[in-house]
Structures are given as structure tokens and as C-alpha cells.
């Protein structure tokens, strides 16, 4: 069975990373989980916009 998640390496602007960490902490989530949530929401909004 294929794993549901994959590890990747990316580069993020430091100011964006600071904000993401703050928001993840506020939401009581690990950073990677919060980034995944934000990306998923963005992709869903883009799909709605393009229909």
C-alpha cells in the first residue's frame, strides 16, 4: 500500500515561515500539518474558481 504522505524539501521565505509557525501554534497544530491544511484549502478554492 502506498503511503498517504510524502516527505519533500522546500524553501520558504523567512517572513512567511514565521507567520506560518505563529498560526500553526495558535491552531495547536504541527507546522507541516498546518501547511498541508492551507495548501489543501487553497487548491479547493482554485478548483471552485476554475469551474
mmCIF file of the N, C-alpha and C atoms, coordinates in Angstrom:
data_MODEL
# 
_entry.id   MODEL 
# 
loop_
_atom_site.group_PDB 
_atom_site.id 
_atom_site.type_symbol 
_atom_site.label_atom_id 
_atom_site.label_alt_id 
_atom_site.label_comp_id 
_atom_site.label_asym_id 
_atom_site.label_entity_id 
_atom_site.label_seq_id 
_atom_site.pdbx_PDB_ins_code 
_atom_site.Cartn_x 
_atom_site.Cartn_y 
_atom_site.Cartn_z 
_atom_site.occupancy 
_atom_site.B_iso_or_equiv 
_atom_site.pdbx_formal_charge 
_atom_site.auth_seq_id 
_atom_site.auth_comp_id 
_atom_site.auth_asym_id 
_atom_site.auth_atom_id 
_atom_site.pdbx_PDB_model_num 
ATOM 1   N N  . UNK A 1 1  ? 0.847   -1.183 0.000   1.00 0.00 ? 1  UNK A N  1 
ATOM 2   C CA . UNK A 1 1  ? 0.000   0.000  0.000   1.00 0.00 ? 1  UNK A CA 1 
ATOM 3   C C  . UNK A 1 1  ? 0.894   1.249  0.000   1.00 0.00 ? 1  UNK A C  1 
ATOM 4   N N  . UNK A 1 2  ? 0.570   2.201  -0.840  1.00 0.00 ? 2  UNK A N  1 
ATOM 5   C CA . UNK A 1 2  ? 1.344   3.425  -0.975  1.00 0.00 ? 2  UNK A CA 1 
ATOM 6   C C  . UNK A 1 2  ? 1.120   4.345  0.237   1.00 0.00 ? 2  UNK A C  1 
ATOM 7   N N  . UNK A 1 3  ? 2.197   4.946  0.765   1.00 0.00 ? 3  UNK A N  1 
ATOM 8   C CA . UNK A 1 3  ? 1.996   5.867  1.904   1.00 0.00 ? 3  UNK A CA 1 
ATOM 9   C C  . UNK A 1 3  ? 1.126   7.052  1.513   1.00 0.00 ? 3  UNK A C  1 
ATOM 10  N N  . UNK A 1 4  ? 0.329   7.537  2.471   1.00 0.00 ? 4  UNK A N  1 
ATOM 11  C CA . UNK A 1 4  ? -0.572  8.650  2.206   1.00 0.00 ? 4  UNK A CA 1 
ATOM 12  C C  . UNK A 1 4  ? 0.164   9.980  2.149   1.00 0.00 ? 4  UNK A C  1 
ATOM 13  N N  . UNK A 1 5  ? 1.333   10.053 2.766   1.00 0.00 ? 5  UNK A N  1 
ATOM 14  C CA . UNK A 1 5  ? 2.086   11.306 2.797   1.00 0.00 ? 5  UNK A CA 1 
ATOM 15  C C  . UNK A 1 5  ? 3.495   11.057 2.290   1.00 0.00 ? 5  UNK A C  1 
ATOM 16  N N  . UNK A 1 6  ? 4.084   12.089 1.729   1.00 0.00 ? 6  UNK A N  1 
ATOM 17  C CA . UNK A 1 6  ? 5.452   12.007 1.244   1.00 0.00 ? 6  UNK A CA 1 
ATOM 18  C C  . UNK A 1 6  ? 6.265   13.141 1.824   1.00 0.00 ? 6  UNK A C  1 
ATOM 19  N N  . UNK A 1 7  ? 7.527   12.868 2.109   1.00 0.00 ? 7  UNK A N  1 
ATOM 20  C CA . UNK A 1 7  ? 8.424   13.903 2.599   1.00 0.00 ? 7  UNK A CA 1 
ATOM 21  C C  . UNK A 1 7  ? 9.024   14.625 1.412   1.00 0.00 ? 7  UNK A C  1 
ATOM 22  N N  . UNK A 1 8  ? 9.051   15.956 1.503   1.00 0.00 ? 8  UNK A N  1 
ATOM 23  C CA . UNK A 1 8  ? 9.677   16.779 0.477   1.00 0.00 ? 8  UNK A CA 1 
ATOM 24  C C  . UNK A 1 8  ? 10.512  17.850 1.171   1.00 0.00 ? 8  UNK A C  1 
ATOM 25  N N  . UNK A 1 9  ? 11.306  18.514 0.396   1.00 0.00 ? 9  UNK A N  1 
ATOM 26  C CA . UNK A 1 9  ? 12.101  19.620 0.920   1.00 0.00 ? 9  UNK A CA 1 
ATOM 27  C C  . UNK A 1 9  ? 11.785  20.850 0.077   1.00 0.00 ? 9  UNK A C  1 
ATOM 28  N N  . UNK A 1 10 ? 11.422  21.955 0.735   1.00 0.00 ? 10 UNK A N  1 
ATOM 29  C CA . UNK A 1 10 ? 11.107  23.186 0.019   1.00 0.00 ? 10 UNK A CA 1 
ATOM 30  C C  . UNK A 1 10 ? 11.810  24.365 0.681   1.00 0.00 ? 10 UNK A C  1 
ATOM 31  N N  . UNK A 1 11 ? 11.877  25.457 -0.027  1.00 0.00 ? 11 UNK A N  1 
ATOM 32  C CA . UNK A 1 11 ? 12.436  26.687 0.509   1.00 0.00 ? 11 UNK A CA 1 
ATOM 33  C C  . UNK A 1 11 ? 11.305  27.698 0.628   1.00 0.00 ? 11 UNK A C  1 
ATOM 34  N N  . UNK A 1 12 ? 11.176  28.297 1.817   1.00 0.00 ? 12 UNK A N  1 
ATOM 35  C CA . UNK A 1 12 ? 10.107  29.257 2.094   1.00 0.00 ? 12 UNK A CA 1 
ATOM 36  C C  . UNK A 1 12 ? 10.748  30.547 2.594   1.00 0.00 ? 12 UNK A C  1 
ATOM 37  N N  . UNK A 1 13 ? 10.238  31.676 2.142   1.00 0.00 ? 13 UNK A N  1 
ATOM 38  C CA . UNK A 1 13 ? 10.720  32.966 2.638   1.00 0.00 ? 13 UNK A CA 1 
ATOM 39  C C  . UNK A 1 13 ? 10.582  33.001 4.154   1.00 0.00 ? 13 UNK A C  1 
ATOM 40  N N  . UNK A 1 14 ? 11.588  33.566 4.826   1.00 0.00 ? 14 UNK A N  1 
ATOM 41  C CA . UNK A 1 14 ? 11.611  33.534 6.286   1.00 0.00 ? 14 UNK A CA 1 
ATOM 42  C C  . UNK A 1 14 ? 10.424  34.268 6.909   1.00 0.00 ? 14 UNK A C  1 
ATOM 43  N N  . UNK A 1 15 ? 9.975   35.376 6.293   1.00 0.00 ? 15 UNK A N  1 
ATOM 44  C CA . UNK A 1 15 ? 8.837   36.094 6.857   1.00 0.00 ? 15 UNK A CA 1 
ATOM 45  C C  . UNK A 1 15 ? 7.555   35.268 6.786   1.00 0.00 ? 15 UNK A C  1 
ATOM 46  N N  . UNK A 1 16 ? 7.402   34.501 5.722   1.00 0.00 ? 16 UNK A N  1 
ATOM 47  C CA . UNK A 1 16 ? 6.231   33.631 5.576   1.00 0.00 ? 16 UNK A CA 1 
ATOM 48  C C  . UNK A 1 16 ? 6.310   32.489 6.581   1.00 0.00 ? 16 UNK A C  1 
ATOM 49  N N  . UNK A 1 17 ? 7.500   31.939 6.763   1.00 0.00 ? 17 UNK A N  1 
ATOM 50  C CA . UNK A 1 17 ? 7.680   30.843 7.708   1.00 0.00 ? 17 UNK A CA 1 
ATOM 51  C C  . UNK A 1 17 ? 7.350   31.280 9.131   1.00 0.00 ? 17 UNK A C  1 
ATOM 52  N N  . UNK A 1 18 ? 7.746   32.474 9.503   1.00 0.00 ? 18 UNK A N  1 
ATOM 53  C CA . UNK A 1 18 ? 7.431   32.998 10.834  1.00 0.00 ? 18 UNK A CA 1 
ATOM 54  C C  . UNK A 1 18 ? 5.919   33.057 11.023  1.00 0.00 ? 18 UNK A C  1 
ATOM 55  N N  . UNK A 1 19 ? 5.209   33.591 10.030  1.00 0.00 ? 19 UNK A N  1 
ATOM 56  C CA . UNK A 1 19 ? 3.749   33.701 10.128  1.00 0.00 ? 19 UNK A CA 1 
ATOM 57  C C  . UNK A 1 19 ? 3.092   32.329 10.177  1.00 0.00 ? 19 UNK A C  1 
ATOM 58  N N  . UNK A 1 20 ? 3.581   31.387 9.363   1.00 0.00 ? 20 UNK A N  1 
ATOM 59  C CA . UNK A 1 20 ? 3.017   30.038 9.369   1.00 0.00 ? 20 UNK A CA 1 
ATOM 60  C C  . UNK A 1 20 ? 3.220   29.367 10.718  1.00 0.00 ? 20 UNK A C  1 
ATOM 61  N N  . UNK A 1 21 ? 4.406   29.531 11.305  1.00 0.00 ? 21 UNK A N  1 
ATOM 62  C CA . UNK A 1 21 ? 4.662   28.942 12.621  1.00 0.00 ? 21 UNK A CA 1 
ATOM 63  C C  . UNK A 1 21 ? 3.739   29.537 13.679  1.00 0.00 ? 21 UNK A C  1 
ATOM 64  N N  . UNK A 1 22 ? 3.551   30.864 13.624  1.00 0.00 ? 22 UNK A N  1 
ATOM 65  C CA . UNK A 1 22 ? 2.664   31.518 14.581  1.00 0.00 ? 22 UNK A CA 1 
ATOM 66  C C  . UNK A 1 22 ? 1.247   30.983 14.465  1.00 0.00 ? 22 UNK A C  1 
ATOM 67  N N  . UNK A 1 23 ? 0.763   30.883 13.238  1.00 0.00 ? 23 UNK A N  1 
ATOM 68  C CA . UNK A 1 23 ? -0.609  30.425 13.018  1.00 0.00 ? 23 UNK A CA 1 
ATOM 69  C C  . UNK A 1 23 ? -0.763  28.947 13.387  1.00 0.00 ? 23 UNK A C  1 
ATOM 70  N N  . UNK A 1 24 ? 0.247   28.139 13.112  1.00 0.00 ? 24 UNK A N  1 
ATOM 71  C CA . UNK A 1 24 ? 0.208   26.724 13.478  1.00 0.00 ? 24 UNK A CA 1 
ATOM 72  C C  . UNK A 1 24 ? 0.173   26.579 14.997  1.00 0.00 ? 24 UNK A C  1 
ATOM 73  N N  . UNK A 1 25 ? 0.999   27.359 15.688  1.00 0.00 ? 25 UNK A N  1 
ATOM 74  C CA . UNK A 1 25 ? 0.999   27.326 17.158  1.00 0.00 ? 25 UNK A CA 1 
ATOM 75  C C  . UNK A 1 25 ? -0.352  27.755 17.705  1.00 0.00 ? 25 UNK A C  1 
ATOM 76  N N  . UNK A 1 26 ? -0.912  28.824 17.157  1.00 0.00 ? 26 UNK A N  1 
ATOM 77  C CA . UNK A 1 26 ? -2.209  29.318 17.611  1.00 0.00 ? 26 UNK A CA 1 
ATOM 78  C C  . UNK A 1 26 ? -3.295  28.256 17.419  1.00 0.00 ? 26 UNK A C  1 
ATOM 79  N N  . UNK A 1 27 ? -3.169  27.500 16.331  1.00 0.00 ? 27 UNK A N  1 
ATOM 80  C CA . UNK A 1 27 ? -4.145  26.464 15.986  1.00 0.00 ? 27 UNK A CA 1 
ATOM 81  C C  . UNK A 1 27 ? -3.817  25.121 16.661  1.00 0.00 ? 27 UNK A C  1 
ATOM 82  N N  . UNK A 1 28 ? -2.735  25.095 17.467  1.00 0.00 ? 28 UNK A N  1 
ATOM 83  C CA . UNK A 1 28 ? -2.289  23.871 18.158  1.00 0.00 ? 28 UNK A CA 1 
ATOM 84  C C  . UNK A 1 28 ? -2.040  22.718 17.184  1.00 0.00 ? 28 UNK A C  1 
ATOM 85  N N  . UNK A 1 29 ? -1.370  23.034 16.087  1.00 0.00 ? 29 UNK A N  1 
ATOM 86  C CA . UNK A 1 29 ? -1.056  22.028 15.074  1.00 0.00 ? 29 UNK A CA 1 
ATOM 87  C C  . UNK A 1 29 ? 0.438   22.043 14.787  1.00 0.00 ? 29 UNK A C  1 
ATOM 88  N N  . UNK A 1 30 ? 0.988   20.912 14.371  1.00 0.00 ? 30 UNK A N  1 
ATOM 89  C CA . UNK A 1 30 ? 2.364   20.917 13.884  1.00 0.00 ? 30 UNK A CA 1 
ATOM 90  C C  . UNK A 1 30 ? 2.449   21.757 12.602  1.00 0.00 ? 30 UNK A C  1 
ATOM 91  N N  . UNK A 1 31 ? 3.594   22.330 12.352  1.00 0.00 ? 31 UNK A N  1 
ATOM 92  C CA . UNK A 1 31 ? 3.773   23.191 11.187  1.00 0.00 ? 31 UNK A CA 1 
ATOM 93  C C  . UNK A 1 31 ? 3.418   22.469 9.884   1.00 0.00 ? 31 UNK A C  1 
ATOM 94  N N  . UNK A 1 32 ? 3.910   21.267 9.709   1.00 0.00 ? 32 UNK A N  1 
ATOM 95  C CA . UNK A 1 32 ? 3.642   20.550 8.453   1.00 0.00 ? 32 UNK A CA 1 
ATOM 96  C C  . UNK A 1 32 ? 2.148   20.290 8.260   1.00 0.00 ? 32 UNK A C  1 
ATOM 97  N N  . UNK A 1 33 ? 1.451   19.987 9.340   1.00 0.00 ? 33 UNK A N  1 
ATOM 98  C CA . UNK A 1 33 ? 0.009   19.756 9.251   1.00 0.00 ? 33 UNK A CA 1 
ATOM 99  C C  . UNK A 1 33 ? -0.715  21.052 8.872   1.00 0.00 ? 33 UNK A C  1 
ATOM 100 N N  . UNK A 1 34 ? -0.272  22.167 9.449   1.00 0.00 ? 34 UNK A N  1 
ATOM 101 C CA . UNK A 1 34 ? -0.900  23.451 9.141   1.00 0.00 ? 34 UNK A CA 1 
ATOM 102 C C  . UNK A 1 34 ? -0.659  23.846 7.679   1.00 0.00 ? 34 UNK A C  1 
ATOM 103 N N  . UNK A 1 35 ? 0.566   23.655 7.210   1.00 0.00 ? 35 UNK A N  1 
ATOM 104 C CA . UNK A 1 35 ? 0.880   23.972 5.805   1.00 0.00 ? 35 UNK A CA 1 
ATOM 105 C C  . UNK A 1 35 ? 0.032   23.103 4.877   1.00 0.00 ? 35 UNK A C  1 
ATOM 106 N N  . UNK A 1 36 ? -0.111  21.832 5.206   1.00 0.00 ? 36 UNK A N  1 
ATOM 107 C CA . UNK A 1 36 ? -0.929  20.919 4.409   1.00 0.00 ? 36 UNK A CA 1 
ATOM 108 C C  . UNK A 1 36 ? -2.375  21.410 4.343   1.00 0.00 ? 36 UNK A C  1 
ATOM 109 N N  . UNK A 1 37 ? -2.897  21.853 5.487   1.00 0.00 ? 37 UNK A N  1 
ATOM 110 C CA . UNK A 1 37 ? -4.263  22.376 5.571   1.00 0.00 ? 37 UNK A CA 1 
ATOM 111 C C  . UNK A 1 37 ? -4.431  23.620 4.690   1.00 0.00 ? 37 UNK A C  1 
ATOM 112 N N  . UNK A 1 38 ? -3.473  24.547 4.779   1.00 0.00 ? 38 UNK A N  1 
ATOM 113 C CA . UNK A 1 38 ? -3.520  25.786 3.991   1.00 0.00 ? 38 UNK A CA 1 
ATOM 114 C C  . UNK A 1 38 ? -3.462  25.477 2.496   1.00 0.00 ? 38 UNK A C  1 
ATOM 115 N N  . UNK A 1 39 ? -2.572  24.587 2.106   1.00 0.00 ? 39 UNK A N  1 
ATOM 116 C CA . UNK A 1 39 ? -2.450  24.228 0.685   1.00 0.00 ? 39 UNK A CA 1 
ATOM 117 C C  . UNK A 1 39 ? -3.715  23.541 0.169   1.00 0.00 ? 39 UNK A C  1 
ATOM 118 N N  . UNK A 1 40 ? -4.270  22.651 0.974   1.00 0.00 ? 40 UNK A N  1 
ATOM 119 C CA . UNK A 1 40 ? -5.495  21.948 0.573   1.00 0.00 ? 40 UNK A CA 1 
ATOM 120 C C  . UNK A 1 40 ? -6.636  22.938 0.356   1.00 0.00 ? 40 UNK A C  1 
ATOM 121 N N  . UNK A 1 41 ? -6.776  23.889 1.303   1.00 0.00 ? 41 UNK A N  1 
ATOM 122 C CA . UNK A 1 41 ? -7.833  24.897 1.196   1.00 0.00 ? 41 UNK A CA 1 
ATOM 123 C C  . UNK A 1 41 ? -7.635  25.756 -0.050  1.00 0.00 ? 41 UNK A C  1 
ATOM 124 N N  . UNK A 1 42 ? -6.398  26.148 -0.293  1.00 0.00 ? 42 UNK A N  1 
ATOM 125 C CA . UNK A 1 42 ? -6.107  26.959 -1.476  1.00 0.00 ? 42 UNK A CA 1 
ATOM 126 C C  . UNK A 1 42 ? -6.458  26.206 -2.766  1.00 0.00 ? 42 UNK A C  1 
ATOM 127 N N  . UNK A 1 43 ? -6.083  24.946 -2.846  1.00 0.00 ? 43 UNK A N  1 
ATOM 128 C CA . UNK A 1 43 ? -6.373  24.151 -4.046  1.00 0.00 ? 43 UNK A CA 1 
ATOM 129 C C  . UNK A 1 43 ? -7.881  23.972 -4.249  1.00 0.00 ? 43 UNK A C  1 
ATOM 130 N N  . UNK A 1 44 ? -8.616  23.781 -3.164  1.00 0.00 ? 44 UNK A N  1 
ATOM 131 C CA . UNK A 1 44 ? -10.074 23.656 -3.268  1.00 0.00 ? 44 UNK A CA 1 
ATOM 132 C C  . UNK A 1 44 ? -10.689 24.948 -3.789  1.00 0.00 ? 44 UNK A C  1 
ATOM 133 N N  . UNK A 1 45 ? -10.205 26.096 -3.296  1.00 0.00 ? 45 UNK A N  1 
ATOM 134 C CA . UNK A 1 45 ? -10.715 27.395 -3.763  1.00 0.00 ? 45 UNK A CA 1 
ATOM 135 C C  . UNK A 1 45 ? -10.377 27.614 -5.243  1.00 0.00 ? 45 UNK A C  1 
ATOM 136 N N  . UNK A 1 46 ? -9.192  27.226 -5.650  1.00 0.00 ? 46 UNK A N  1 
ATOM 137 C CA . UNK A 1 46 ? -8.804  27.353 -7.051  1.00 0.00 ? 46 UNK A CA 1 
ATOM 138 C C  . UNK A 1 46 ? -9.688  26.479 -7.941  1.00 0.00 ? 46 UNK A C  1 
ATOM 139 N N  . UNK A 1 47 ? -9.983  25.264 -7.487  1.00 0.00 ? 47 UNK A N  1 
ATOM 140 C CA . UNK A 1 47 ? -10.864 24.386 -8.260  1.00 0.00 ? 47 UNK A CA 1 
ATOM 141 C C  . UNK A 1 47 ? -12.252 24.979 -8.426  1.00 0.00 ? 47 UNK A C  1 
ATOM 142 N N  . UNK A 1 48 ? -12.781 25.564 -7.351  1.00 0.00 ? 48 UNK A N  1 
ATOM 143 C CA . UNK A 1 48 ? -14.101 26.204 -7.431  1.00 0.00 ? 48 UNK A CA 1 
ATOM 144 C C  . UNK A 1 48 ? -14.078 27.387 -8.385  1.00 0.00 ? 48 UNK A C  1 
ATOM 145 N N  . UNK A 1 49 ? -13.015 28.157 -8.345  1.00 0.00 ? 49 UNK A N  1 
ATOM 146 C CA . UNK A 1 49 ? -12.887 29.340 -9.189  1.00 0.00 ? 49 UNK A CA 1 
ATOM 147 C C  . UNK A 1 49 ? -12.800 28.960 -10.672 1.00 0.00 ? 49 UNK A C  1 
ATOM 148 N N  . UNK A 1 50 ? -12.189 27.842 -10.964 1.00 0.00 ? 50 UNK A N  1 
ATOM 149 C CA . UNK A 1 50 ? -11.955 27.441 -12.341 1.00 0.00 ? 50 UNK A CA 1 
ATOM 150 C C  . UNK A 1 50 ? -13.112 26.648 -12.945 1.00 0.00 ? 50 UNK A C  1 
ATOM 151 N N  . UNK A 1 51 ? -14.167 26.440 -12.208 1.00 0.00 ? 51 UNK A N  1 
ATOM 152 C CA . UNK A 1 51 ? -15.325 25.693 -12.753 1.00 0.00 ? 51 UNK A CA 1 
ATOM 153 C C  . UNK A 1 51 ? -16.341 26.606 -13.342 1.00 0.00 ? 51 UNK A C  1 
# 
